[in-house]
């Protein structure tokens, strides 16, 4: 199992305030991992493609994607479809973190391959608590050994 400290968290969130809250509350939950923020789905897909093209800048690191659904350019569903259809990102762990709680949306995300679906509460304290719990999940989460940065070589 890779060391959880080596997991880079990719936050894909178009609202800068939500992105800051996510990072702040992950830090409060004791998560010290590198966190990269992408303001739309296209930017994270471009990042993943570039990492693969380069052969992975840090092959020892794994990635974890925190993905919002409602975003400009490429939405979360399109991001899920693209990463699940690509050999190097097919097994990338993906947590959906969104305000959408419609059962059809939840089902669609699981059908597209998300690993966990978390609804962002509107209330700040509840939102902060949800992210802290997500942070605790990361502390015990195991990622497959074969899931490295895209393009990483053993």
Secondary structure, 3 states (H helix, E strand, C coil): CCCHHHEEEEEECCCHHHHHHHHHHHHHCCCCCCEEEECCHHHHHHHHHHHHHHCCCCCCCEEEEEECCCCCCCCHHHHHHHHHCCCCCCCCEEEEEECCCCHHHHHHHHHHCCCEEEECCCCHHHHHHHHHHHHHHHHHCCCCCCCCCCCCCC
